[in-house]
Amino acid sequence: MRRSLSRLALLGAAFAMLGSTPSLAWGPDAHRVVALIAERVMQQSDPAALKKLNALLATDKSHATRTDIASEATWADVLRDKSEEARSATTPWHAVRLNAQNPDLSAACSGRQPLPEGYPASHGPRENCAVDKVLQFRKELANPETTSFERVAAVQYLLNLVADLNDPLLAIDHGDQGGNCVAVQIGGKPPVRLATYWETTLPAEVIGANPIQAAGKLAAAPADAKSGAAGDPESWAKDSFEVAKSVTYGFASTPGSNADVPMPKGESLSCASVPVYKADPDYETKAQAALRQQLTKAGLRLASVLSEGLK
């Protein structure tokens, strides 16, 4: 059964609730970096679309975040983290968990359920994955008949979900609760849960304390913008899956003994003791390079999606 999602009701609930959940993907700084890269690209390649984007974001009255592009890139996560209803209704939208042995997109996306005719993309269906939602919101943004309220929602979700499509851990299902129930040990360092390393530790190392500076460095790095932005949401998900297979899970296939590894802050898991896999000394270097690449690709792809939708 398709579950509809009332964005107005969710906004009201989101900021009345005090509870929070741990990050399920890249944190706020990574999303800000992706949005800032897209902004830089659009400043050079499509300033007219960027002007339209900023004018549209300025009309956001949700008060969930500030209305600059970097802040709005975190809007979908803020809503999900603060509202149990939003978390239940939208969490599948943020991932494309392709089976590690049989990466079938249709299976990972619950059969690719279409958006019913005349149904706002922000209202469901719950079972859609990130590929489905990016396609739906992109189409909605480009449609001149879309209401201004829904156009804001389309931009807010695109700013977040295009980045999520480039997060390797959101692109693979290894049966380990998204990397939470497996740990990696790099050199002589203490073991860390894979999800903690890729979604928290690694972004902090690559981005540092200043997302604006990090975005500037990544955007300025030698890259072919056209090839980086090429493809479509389906191919981006598969690209992230390959990174997950070759880099994220690029450690020994046989674990050592299990260990009680600290859980992500605020999270309660059924796997207190997890298998620990040894990684080669160059794992960290490869992981950092992969993350830089994924953040940059995400920014280029986001710029392309926004420019296309705001013609």
Steps between C-alpha positions, in 0.01 A plus 500: 500500500632843408533734790441869437710762672360837606792740488312761699420253777857378506638850528277563797603177669866530416571791729258408775692180572821501700633157412769437243660208323857437398610584149395241245733632230742784433464770763413868453849616399523252214161616369607862533819430303307332218257794478783754505681318219178507298464872572853569372437297186173680431661840558729423208280293272142615565471819708141552384393167650689577820314832530169315463612246760590764757172684441306178548683407821437849637127419502545204739291575809559173686761652734665157513828639369632824362416555135852502350584202279740338748249511784207383287707197397448370855124569509385146416724352770390755760139411433570127517707524816239700691179323397420133545232530231744653253764241587259216428362655181822623337797292620486261199531804271858562613658172387529248217623191682605269218561143609876438515473173306206584275476876442153516349370857495134404483531278809694768689230754413196289598396439141542864387149609600391797289371826638120504451373757252449838667668383821766737642837330527542624858194294601641156414503218417686383809656203318690711247881510508736793435506431125119516480475817708771690314328423169162604641620822661705594193193460279287693747749787516505530121119498471368861479167383644657387829390721789760732651467315832578164338784651294671600824456146631641359175813713532543417869484128433721515191767688696511210744417189299741556211778503760361181656518328160877549515545361853653151455354353819149596389553314171571150630336237718746260663253380761680693773246777572668749273848441638388534862549133585851457364828665603823578320845529652750714310861435594548513874203726563206382712221335298210724400159413364501537123200736503665723759820513298341577161220728615670689783876448536594513133293809409651685797851415376428605140288809568667634812353787698394719208257362238535817290875454467461129438247563222734754341789254495290217361338720236842631393658156470573392143194321372295462185172660603307346213612145573451553874140608450426250224247223530171482687386410852501129415861506382604716797362241742688223320816710500473545878439126536828426321685739732344324797610159372854596404587752772252510789498120533851464358643313796572137587211268419541305824458681832705452812330454834192696604539805722282744691546812288349836605165568340413824322397764751138462609443179305371172637595198291445126532866441418709612798774253407596509131751327270819700451665501155863594449569762235823562312705804609399688182126454568471843661674671207273328249193580709585870523561519125171323430308735726652808335399356164145421612446844653625667183287282273199568719551875467536481122195278468294720728589806292389315187167390653421848630593675176283257304205552731529879508532574128 
